């Protein structure tokens, strides 16, 4: 029987943590924080409804955020459907500040919310910080 021969190489490797950034496609612009927060609010709501998340505290631990921040995110769901569509589907170049959207979300009348949102958009357009959005 033939005997197999093996070679052994030993060398030192520096095992420093290496951070790799995922390459972003040029065709996909970065989504705004408001977009991300609203999307997260909808995903969390679905997890609560299906029972995959049992408590508010469990969601906070999973997301590594405070209960106050989770409450802020979930508040965005009280925006009128029209405003939510604007945020999620209007391809905003630069988004409105999330704190302004939360202020609007505290209003209970959807028509009043829509008026406030339209006013906010028109102010931002005048300042040149926002892409054109068609008001329906």
C-alpha positions, 0 to 999 in steps of 0.5 A: 500500500502506498503511504500518503505524505502530508505537508504542514504549513504554519503561519501567523494571521492577524485576526483584527475585526474587519468591517465590510460595507455592503455595496449600495447600488447606484440605482437605489437611493438611500431610504429616509429615516422617516421611510424606515421608521414607518416601515418598521412600525408596520412590520412591528404591528404585523409581528404583534398581531401574529403573536411573534412578538409577545410584549412591548418589552420583547420588541425593545430588547430585539431592536435594542431600542428604548420603550420611548423610541419604540413608542415614537416609531409606532406613533407613525401608524396614526398618520392618515393613509394618504400621508403614509402613501406619500412617505412610502411610495413618493420616492422622496429625495430627502425626507421630512424630519421624523419629529415633524411627522410625529407632531402631525400624527398626534392630530386625530383628524386626518384632514387636518393631518393632510393640511399640515403635511401639505404645508410642511411639504410646500415649506420644504420645497420653497427651501429647496430641500425636497423633491417634487411631490404631487398633491392628490 
